[in-house]
Amino acid sequence: MSFASLRSARQSKESRSFVKPSPEITEQSPTSPDTTQSSSENRSTSLQTPLAPAVVDLQGLHAALPDFLDVRQSNERGRGIYSQSTHKPGTVLLAVKPHAAVLSTPYLDSYCSFCCGPTPSAGLKRCTRCKTVWYCDHKCQSDDWPSHKNECSALQKWASMAPSQDVSIPSDVIRCLGRIIWTQCEKGPSDHWSKEINMMQSHRSTLPPSVFQSHTHIAHSLVKYLDVSSPMELEPYGIHNSADLVDVISRVTTNAFTLTSFSLTPIGIAVSPTVALANHSCEPNAVVVFPRSASNPQAQEPLMNVVAIKPIKPGDEILTAYIDVTLPREQRQKALKDTYNFTCECTLCAKTSSADPRATIWCPKSCGGTCPVPTEEDPLTRCVKCKAAVSSTDAVLDAVRIGQQALDKAASIQYIDPAKAKQLTTNMIPILTASKLTPSCHPLLAITRLHQEFLVASLSASLSQELLDDTIRTAGKYSAGLSVILPPGHPVRGVALAELGKLLAVDEPSPSVGMPANGQRFPPSGSARLKLAYETLVHARDELVVGFGGKNGGGMVGREVREAIVRFETELGVWKSGIKNVLEDANGVSTKK
């Protein structure tokens, strides 16, 4: 019996569907001690409070937390992770393998579904049963079998019932929920693994109406994926009523992290109850990364690292960012409210005095200062330096609005129709630049990043001097925009610099001869370009060692940059030695004469 027919059959008894929004979903029902503790957790703000948070007795859970970190609770912010000692930027505060990690559908055939590593030189091996997931080798496949065995048959049945190839694989959220539910069923509710999952916060009691539709869709898809036809069949999974089902969904959607490659490409989702204990700030002192630096990647990866990017003192709370902090305040607040159901009051969100570089335009008088981007509510804006007023506010507002629409459209079709997406970014960047948006301003910064990806992809197909230089200029603008927003050592800054350095190091197809009259050109050509490439890579290495952890050597991307630096130094050494020998030979010939 389907959920729809079950609901219809029981209407006279006023029963509720497991997936229909109802008062039961928005009320807090009696819960176990673990869930009660979870409901008091508030992943909210980073403002300091006058009362010292009390240390929480974890009762043997979250054993991955090192001794110098503890969990404390305050009435204002709920639970959070605090440091007992001093840590400098680049310190790995926590390294833990997530309870669940799944790849997004586009990456299933290019990354291993167990260790989440990229395709090895020998290629990936596909599961011969479900023909959906891929592995590095037989070892990864064998190690993943306890988690994949239920998933394998579920994927086969889902594909057999799919109306089209486009929906023949369930979303990463559904597959992640499936792995968690099956593992909990196998381990039992008293296992520490299950208790840690159940301790994660659920927003069931405060879910806004805006998420009812998405949660309903997830619930329908989940019961289909689990292959159950009535609510009673969910009881073996510990789901006894609609509240339990919403709790399971909300815990994952609220606490899931973006699973990234070693170079920060989003490739899936990961759930770690321990890392999820960290609260949010739009100006975090730590970041969550996947450096890919384990000594035995197939056994230990994917390994989530929480790395300090700012100095941390004893008693400081460890704060990470749940969302993209390059967004302006209004968009950050909306993203946090929609997904995590709180209003951020961190130090960055509380700032109102100066222009936020995420939403600034250049001074109309070109004094070098900036002006806040005008809004519908406050169209009058002036330069913070010379106080000159911006007269073309309507044009700026229109440009920002159209730019956001173009960004949304390009991002949605970048894999379906990359040529059209590239055309959108190509057309939009000059419009936003003409409207005097600064490189760090949204949506120009995000569009610049997307445009850079399209240009880099074009290089492999047709490398020309013009295309290479355009790609380098775009990468330079993106890196410059990030440097205004993100602190030194942030991994996003480090990766952007590494990409710029690698582009500068590409051999020029047609090097330019001579210099402009003013002696300035970006990118430079010849030896000046190689010198800049070397300096950029060294700078990138310094930032990567912080952002991905000093003991990790900056992660895999840091090791790649270090190898490039060593090659540069070797080549430069050979070049200098050759020049020296030529000069000595020339001097010897001159002396003989």
Disulfide bonds with the S-S distance in Angstrom:
none
